[in-house]
Amino acid sequence: MTTLGILGGGQLARMLAQAAQRIGVNVAILDEDELSPAMQVTAFGVTGSWRDLETLGAFADAVDAITVESEFVPAELIAFIEQRGRRVLPGSHTLALVQDKFTQKQTLNAAGLPTTAYAAVGSLDAVKAFGAQHGYPLVLKTRTLGYDGYAQIDREADVQAAWERLAATGRALMVESWVRFKRELAIVVARGQDGQIVTYPVTETLRLNHVCHVVRAHRSGFDHPAKEIGRAVVEAVNGVGAFGIEMFELPDGQVLVNEVVPRVHNSGHYTIEACLTSQFENHVRAVLGLPLGWPDMVKQAAVMVNCLGTSEQMPRPRDFARALSYRGAHLHWYGERACRKGRKMGHVTAVHDSLSEAERIARMAAGDLMSASAWFV
């Protein structure tokens, strides 16, 4: 049997492994935590760090192809695998274009794709100059790594504190204009090694304390104009596999690309139940050079609600029983060993011909599970 190696053992690797196993592919996981979510669902787990070249090389040599769970695996390490003659996708060139957010936006603009105004900044004065030209609020962020490497700056007086905090990371910084959007959108696009492209519906995403909480998908999303933007993005970075593209829809209907993620994406979790072929399976297919599957939705609508931690207390058996009592609620629990506020512990998807009914079911089940009645509708 073919063996796919995954660098990283979190929730995304877990769902990739489950999708691969369903089509007869063995999965090997390389992760530092022997009890990580993905390690729990495979017999081929290697406890170690992909940062260690000896460990990484031995792992690469033992599998047929490799992919990444996270966009934070340095492109240099992916190049190390490529130099050994091993197949790894997305490749080092693609990751180099995407991992640095400044380079990412330059690449998108060179392909004619719209983004917000941005600039690389190397000093406090450069941030102030950008604010003077483009106005406030603005966003200061690290160009690489980290979900928390950013700061919203509402006025010039706040620039210094934000600069000092992020400059202390030692990473290069960039600044972007604040976008007054109507909706946040996302799309998952899968591209094969032969250039075949499969696009899923454009979805609407809702955040809770800056974390993705609700994803609304509808068949009409197949016809949204932003679908073509998604295709163009993946082609611009020569991506292979499933990619998540986050976008802003402005009040006038214009769509801007916010960020490109070179992996399966939270906005595509609904595809497991809602589509003929999930984003996870299509990613596996793409990395292994297999034909991509159809993305058609099985019903008109689907809604996914992330089960975000509301405290450090894990749900109890009776909480799971309540969540599983909702007809049409599909629960995925990731096997994290500790709960904390805002952490993605699992998700619930509901598939229905009515978008509002799908959202009611998913919100009620997730809210009951996490003791968050505020999520109910």
C-alpha positions in Angstrom: 0.0 0.0 0.0 1.0 3.6 -0.6 2.1 5.5 2.5 1.6 9.3 2.8 3.7 11.1 5.4 2.4 14.1 7.1 4.6 16.6 8.9 2.6 17.6 12.0 0.0 15.7 14.1 -2.8 18.1 14.9 -6.5 18.2 14.0 -5.9 18.8 10.3 -3.5 15.9 10.0 -6.0 13.7 11.8 -8.7 14.5 9.3 -6.2 14.1 6.4 -5.3 10.7 7.8 -8.9 9.6 8.1 -9.6 10.6 4.5 -6.5 8.8 3.2 -7.3 5.6 5.0 -10.8 5.6 3.5 -9.3 5.3 0.0 -6.7 2.7 0.9 -3.7 4.9 1.7 -1.5 4.3 4.8 -0.5 7.4 6.8 2.6 8.1 8.8 2.7 11.0 11.2 5.9 12.9 12.3 5.1 14.9 15.5 6.7 15.7 18.8 3.6 14.6 20.8 3.1 10.9 20.7 -0.6 11.4 21.7 -1.4 14.2 19.3 -4.8 14.1 17.5 -3.3 12.5 14.4 -1.1 10.1 16.2 -4.3 8.7 17.7 -5.7 7.5 14.4 -2.6 5.8 12.8 -0.3 3.0 13.6 2.6 4.6 11.8 3.5 7.4 14.2 7.1 8.7 14.6 7.7 10.8 17.7 10.2 13.5 16.8 10.7 16.9 15.3 10.7 17.8 11.6 13.3 20.5 12.6 15.8 17.7 13.2 17.3 16.9 9.8 18.3 13.3 10.6 14.8 12.5 11.8 13.2 14.4 8.9 15.4 12.6 6.3 14.7 9.2 7.7 11.0 9.9 7.8 11.0 11.1 4.2 12.9 8.1 3.0 10.4 5.7 4.6 7.2 7.0 2.8 6.0 7.4 -0.7 5.0 11.1 -0.6 4.9 13.9 2.0 2.6 16.8 2.8 2.4 19.4 5.6 -0.4 20.0 8.1 0.8 23.6 8.8 2.1 26.4 6.7 4.8 27.0 9.3 7.2 24.2 8.1 10.0 26.3 6.7 10.4 26.1 2.9 14.1 25.3 3.5 13.1 22.0 5.1 10.8 21.2 2.3 13.7 21.8 -0.1 15.8 19.5 2.0 13.3 16.7 1.3 13.2 17.6 -2.4 16.9 17.3 -2.6 16.7 13.7 -1.4 14.6 13.0 -4.4 11.4 12.6 -2.4 8.0 13.9 -3.4 6.7 16.6 -1.1 3.7 18.8 -1.9 3.1 21.7 -1.7 6.7 22.2 -2.9 9.3 24.5 -1.5 8.8 27.2 -4.2 5.1 27.4 -3.5 5.7 27.7 0.3 8.4 30.3 -0.2 5.8 32.5 -2.1 3.1 32.0 0.6 4.9 31.8 3.9 6.1 35.4 3.8 2.9 37.5 3.8 4.6 40.4 2.1 5.9 38.2 -0.7 2.5 36.5 -0.9 0.8 39.8 -1.6 3.4 40.8 -4.1 2.9 37.5 -6.0 -0.9 38.0 -6.0 -0.6 41.6 -7.3 1.8 40.5 -10.0 -0.9 38.0 -11.1 -3.5 40.9 -11.3 -5.3 39.8 -8.1 -6.7 42.5 -5.8 -5.5 43.0 -2.2 -5.6 45.7 0.4 -2.8 48.4 0.4 0.3 47.1 2.2 4.0 47.8 2.7 7.1 46.3 4.3 8.2 48.4 7.3 11.5 48.5 9.0 11.0 51.4 11.4 8.5 53.1 13.6 8.5 56.1 11.2 7.7 53.9 8.3 4.5 52.7 10.0 3.5 56.3 10.7 4.2 57.3 7.1 1.9 54.5 5.9 -0.8 55.7 8.3 -0.4 59.2 7.1 -0.9 58.1 3.5 -3.6 55.5 4.0 -5.3 56.5 7.2 -6.2 54.6 10.4 -7.1 52.0 11.5 -4.3 49.8 10.1 -2.8 46.4 10.9 0.8 45.8 11.8 1.9 42.2 11.5 4.9 39.9 11.3 5.6 38.7 7.8 6.1 35.1 8.8 4.8 32.7 11.5 2.3 33.0 14.2 -1.5 33.6 14.5 -0.9 36.2 17.2 1.8 38.3 15.4 -0.4 41.3 14.6 -1.8 44.4 16.1 -4.7 46.7 15.1 -3.6 50.3 15.4 -6.5 52.8 15.6 -4.5 56.0 15.7 -1.0 57.3 15.4 -0.6 57.5 19.2 -0.9 53.7 19.4 1.9 53.0 16.8 4.8 52.9 19.2 3.4 50.3 21.6 2.4 48.0 18.7 5.8 48.5 17.1 7.7 47.7 20.3 5.7 44.5 20.9 6.0 43.1 17.4 9.6 44.3 16.7 10.6 42.3 19.8 9.8 39.1 17.9 12.9 39.7 15.8 10.8 39.0 12.6 10.4 41.3 9.6 7.2 43.3 9.8 4.6 44.7 7.3 1.6 47.0 7.5 -1.8 46.8 5.8 -4.7 49.1 5.5 -7.8 48.2 7.6 -10.6 46.8 5.4 -14.2 47.9 6.1 -15.8 44.8 4.7 -19.3 43.6 4.3 -18.6 39.9 4.8 -15.6 37.6 5.2 -15.5 35.0 2.5 -13.4 31.9 1.9 -12.9 29.2 -0.7 -11.1 26.0 -0.9 -9.4 25.2 -4.2 -7.7 21.8 -4.9 -5.2 21.5 -7.8 -3.6 18.3 -9.0 -0.1 17.7 -10.3 -1.5 17.7 -13.9 -3.0 21.2 -13.4 -6.6 19.9 -12.9 -8.5 22.3 -10.6 -11.5 21.6 -8.4 -13.2 24.5 -6.6 -15.6 24.3 -3.7 -18.3 26.9 -3.1 -17.4 30.3 -1.9 -18.5 30.4 1.8 -19.2 33.1 4.4 -17.2 32.9 7.6 -18.0 34.4 11.0 -15.5 34.9 13.7 -15.7 34.9 17.5 -12.9 36.8 19.3 -10.9 36.7 16.0 -11.2 32.9 15.6 -13.3 31.3 12.9 -16.5 30.1 14.5 -19.2 29.6 11.8 -18.9 28.7 8.1 -22.0 29.0 5.9 -21.9 27.1 2.6 -24.6 27.1 -0.1 -24.8 25.6 -3.6 -25.1 29.2 -4.9 -21.5 29.6 -3.8 -20.4 27.7 -6.9 -21.5 30.6 -9.0 -19.9 33.4 -6.9 -17.5 35.6 -8.9 -14.8 35.0 -6.3 -14.6 31.4 -7.5 -12.4 32.6 -10.3 -10.2 34.6 -7.9 -9.6 31.3 -6.0 -8.5 29.5 -9.1 -6.2 32.3 -10.1 -4.6 32.4 -6.7 -3.6 28.7 -6.7 -2.3 29.0 -10.2 -0.2 32.1 -9.3 1.7 30.2 -6.6 1.8 26.9 -8.6 0.1 25.1 -5.8 -0.6 21.4 -5.6 -3.1 20.2 -3.0 -6.0 21.9 -1.2 -5.5 25.6 -0.5 -7.6 27.9 1.6 -8.1 31.5 0.3 -9.6 34.0 2.7 -11.2 37.1 1.2 -13.0 40.3 2.0 -16.3 41.3 0.3 -16.6 45.1 0.3 -19.9 47.0 0.5 -19.7 47.7 -3.3 -19.3 43.9 -4.1 -15.6 44.1 -4.8 -13.6 41.1 -3.4 -10.1 41.4 -2.1 -7.8 38.5 -1.3 -6.8 38.6 2.4 -4.6 35.6 2.9 -3.6 32.3 1.2 -3.1 29.2 3.2 -1.2 26.3 1.5 -3.1 23.5 3.2 -6.6 22.2 4.0 -8.6 25.0 5.7 -11.0 25.4 8.5 -13.6 26.9 6.2 -13.6 23.6 4.3 -14.4 21.2 7.1 -18.1 21.1 6.1 -17.0 19.3 2.9 -16.6 16.0 4.8 -20.4 15.5 4.9 -21.6 18.1 2.5 -19.7 17.3 -0.7 -19.1 14.2 -2.8 -15.4 14.5 -2.2 -14.0 16.4 0.9 -11.2 18.9 0.8 -9.1 16.3 2.8 -9.6 13.5 0.3 -8.8 15.8 -2.6 -5.7 17.0 -0.9 -4.5 13.4 -0.5 -5.4 12.7 -4.1 -3.5 15.7 -5.4 -0.3 14.9 -3.4 -0.4 11.3 -4.6 -1.0 12.2 -8.3 -4.5 10.7 -8.3 -7.5 12.1 -10.2 -9.4 14.8 -8.2 -12.9 14.0 -7.0 -16.1 16.0 -7.6 -16.9 18.8 -5.1 -20.7 18.8 -5.7 -22.8 19.5 -2.6 -25.2 16.7 -1.6 -27.8 19.2 -0.4 -28.5 22.9 -0.9 -26.7 24.1 2.2 -24.3 23.2 5.0 -23.1 25.0 8.1 -20.1 24.2 10.2 -19.7 25.5 13.8 -16.3 25.2 15.5 -16.5 23.8 19.1 -14.3 26.5 20.7 -13.2 26.1 24.3 -15.1 28.4 26.7 -12.9 27.5 29.7 -10.3 24.9 30.8 -13.0 22.3 31.6 -13.6 19.5 29.1 -17.1 18.6 28.0 -18.6 15.8 30.1 -20.3 12.6 28.8 -23.7 14.1 29.2 -22.6 17.1 27.1 -21.7 14.8 24.2 -25.0 13.0 24.6 -26.9 16.3 24.3 -24.9 17.3 21.2 -25.5 13.9 19.5 -29.3 14.2 20.1 -29.8 16.7 17.3 -30.9 15.1 14.0 -28.5 15.8 11.3 -25.6 17.0 13.5 -22.3 15.5 12.6 -19.8 15.8 15.4 -16.0 15.6 14.9 -14.0 15.6 18.2 -10.3 16.1 17.7 -8.8 14.3 20.7 -7.0 17.3 22.2 -5.9 16.5 25.8 -6.5 19.9 27.2 -9.1 22.5 26.8 -8.6 26.3 26.8 -10.6 29.3 25.9 -10.8 29.8 22.2 -9.1 26.5 21.3 -10.7 24.5 18.5 -11.6 21.2 20.2 -13.9 19.9 17.4 -16.6 20.9 15.1 -20.2 20.2 14.2 -21.6 20.2 10.6 -25.2 20.1 9.6 -26.3 19.5 6.0 -29.8 20.6 4.9 -31.8 22.1 2.1 -32.3 25.2 4.3 -29.3 27.3 5.3 -31.0 28.7 8.3 -32.1 25.2 9.6 -28.6 23.9 9.0 -27.2 26.7 11.1 -29.7 26.2 13.8 -28.8 22.5 14.1 -25.1 23.1 14.1 -25.2 26.0 16.5 -27.4 24.2 19.0 -25.4 21.0 19.0 -22.0 22.8 19.3 -23.4 25.1 21.9 -24.8 22.3 24.0 -21.5 20.4 23.8 -19.4 23.4 24.9 -22.0 24.8 27.4 -22.2 28.0 25.3 -25.9 28.9 25.1 -25.0 32.2 23.5 -24.3 30.2 20.3 -27.9 29.0 20.1 -30.2 30.3 17.4 
